[in-house]
Amino acid sequence: MGFQHNKSFGQHFLKQPETAGRIVEALSPLPEQIPILEIGPGLGILTKFLLQTEHPIYCSEIDHRIIAFLKEKLLMPSDHILEGDFLRLDIRKYFQQPLAVIGNFPYNISSQILFVVLDVMELVPVVVGMFQREMAQRVTADHGNKDYGIISVLIQTWYDTEYLFELPPDAFDPPPKVHSAVIKLRRKQVAPDVDPKALKNVVKTAFNQRRKKLSNALSGIPNAVPVLHQLNFAGKRAEELSVSEFLTLTKAIQAAK
């Protein structure tokens, strides 16, 4: 199939079937019959492996040319193709039961895809995705690392992260200007007892002024400064707090209200 790639959709298609197989295998083990949602299937290099599994396969795709390809060449039923912008889809409209998420994610929206996953995390026990290497490093970074930031804390609050492997630009058509990496997210068996909105507010506020000490960065959040002093966090910066310490801080601020 001759295909003119659409830059606005961030289309860089994986060329290596053996790598596609590794990515699909990384989903295992999955609960029997759990549906799998592939985001941005491209010309189906992952999809072909997914269709060989016993799981119901769904694809989210915005490009009408690829939608036609999925229907005509891979014989995917129309009701298994979620047409349109994934970031605007109401996931709960399509899925009321758990699903796995996989994809060679468009790099220009990969962080937004993860925030969508967080919004429906009770439905998504596992994610395997290809990201720009720097984004993969940020998602999986530990505290004290320059890559550690908002998305690190929020993802790692609810998911265990695993950095699987990297790929060079020439593994794709057309080759991107960056290296890529595949990571896996597995939802924690015990959900942390924290208000997601409150945590997001504390984490974003802290990292938006990451060079400042937390006593200054969080001064606009009611009760934050005295709590920081009580926890001996006041003199630290955002990247110095572990995920568990951010949870402790958020819960203490909430309790002080």
Sequence and secondary structure as in RCSB ss.txt:
>XXXX:A:sequence
MGFQHNKSFGQHFLKQPETAGRIVEALSPLPEQIPILEIGPGLGILTKFLLQTEHPIYCSEIDHRIIAFLKEKLL
MPSDHILEGDFLRLDIRKYFQQPLAVIGNFPYNISSQILFVVLDVMELVPVVVGMFQREMAQRVTADHGNKDYGI
ISVLIQTWYDTEYLFELPPDAFDPPPKVHSAVIKLRRKQVAPDVDPKALKNVVKTAFNQRRKKLSNALSGIPNAV
PVLHQLNFAGKRAEELSVSEFLTLTKAIQAAK
>XXXX:A:secstr
      GGGT  EE  HHHHHHHHHTT S  TT  EEEE  TTSHHHHHHTTSSS EEEEE  HHHHHHHHHTS 
  GGGEEES GGG  HHHH SS  EEEEE  GGGHHHHHHHHHHTGGG SEEEEEEEHHHHHHHH  TTSTT  H
HHHHHHHHEEEEEEEEE GGGEES  SS EEEEEEEE SS  SS HHHHHHHHHHHHHTTTS HHHHTTTSTTHH
HHHHHTT TT  GGGS HHHHHHHHHHHHHT 
